[in-house]
Amino acid sequence: MKPHPALTRGDGLSEETCRRLTLAATVLGSSMAYVTAINVAVPAIGADLDIDLGGQQWVILSYSLALASLYLVAGALGDRLGRRKMFMIGATTFAFASALGGIAPNAVVLIVARVLQGAAGALLTTGSLSLLRATFAEESGRAIGIWTAGTGAVSLAGPPLGGALVEWASWRWIFYVNLPLALGAVYLAWLGRRAKTRREAAAARLDVLGAALVALGLGFVTYGIVQAGEEGFAAIAWAFAVGGVALAFAARELRARDPLLPFFLFRNHDFTLVNVATLLIYSALAGSTFFLVLFLQSVVGYTAFEAGLLLLPSTVVMLALAPRFGRLADRLGARLFLVAGPLVMASGILLWL
């Protein structure tokens, strides 16, 4: 008798169950990478470790710097070495970095921990979406909608929980709460390992030199942009000069056999415009959130817990609407939502003023 395809694949779990476990793993993993609990803890961290405003900014920006520098590298590693494997390595590394941040005795150790978190976050964020698309194929829109809602649900508690921990326990617990999330993500990803996925480009050679060049280029350019506001562009010109290796990367990639970033992708105007829009949207979101929390605590006089609570409404709305918009995008196409979404977001930021 031929077994039904929904039945076990040899380890007691059905194909559909493996797909759901994979989805749950990506929710937990990406939640760690996106959670903003540390934003409400920055003033307390600065007071405890004697860090000035510039140093407090780097507690946040060191994570973003590593994340931005390694996005392309992380995506390439997932394609070549296995999306699930790299996702699990990212979750494990994030747990280690979080433990280091929790015991940090000074600003240097804390910033090193944040850089490690950013590197792991690059593996988690790129791995989450690529693993979902490979696992759910034509249903990826629905899956990404659920992923967005699930990530929002886990992240929902981030700011108020972070504020409560800062106010009634210690800012160090903001790092420790990542440990069970990381272990859960690794375990669920391992359980769902038998889910069928699209073929991975395992045969492609990893362009190590290209990966190093793009990481250095993006890293130093980002560093220069951040520090220029404090030191001036003339004083930080050396960072932009070193960041010029990104041009060497671009020239080399045009001739590479297995390019880290295939430049022909940018011939597709939709691909280019979507990436530019994503850059602008997340830049606005991250920057406005960081300064809003500082303003609420340093100027208005709110506690960390109260400031965290004020970040809840946007997450609640995202949690409620993301699955529905994901299904609509599958039916109607993503263009409408990519135009309407940023307009609504810009209107909301204007209302803050």
Secondary structure, 3 states (H helix, E strand, C coil): CCCCCCCECCCCCEHHHHHHHHHHHHHHHHHHHHCCHHHHHHHHHHHHHCCCHHHHHHHHHHHHHHHHHHHHHHHHHHHHHCHHHHHHHHHHHHHHHHHHHHCCCCHHHHHHHHHHHHHHHHHHHHHHHHHHHHHHHHHHHHHHHHHHHHHHHHHHCHHHHHHHHHHHCCCCHHHHCHHHHHHHHHHHHHHHHHCCCCCCCCCCCCCHHHHHHHHHHHHHHHHHHHHHHHHCCCCCHHHHHHHCHHHHHHHHHCCCCCCCCCHHHHHCHHHHHHHHHHHHHHHHHHHHHHHHHHHHHHHHCCCHHHHHHCCHHHHHHHHHHHHHHHHHHHHHCCHHHHHHHHHHHHHHHHHHC
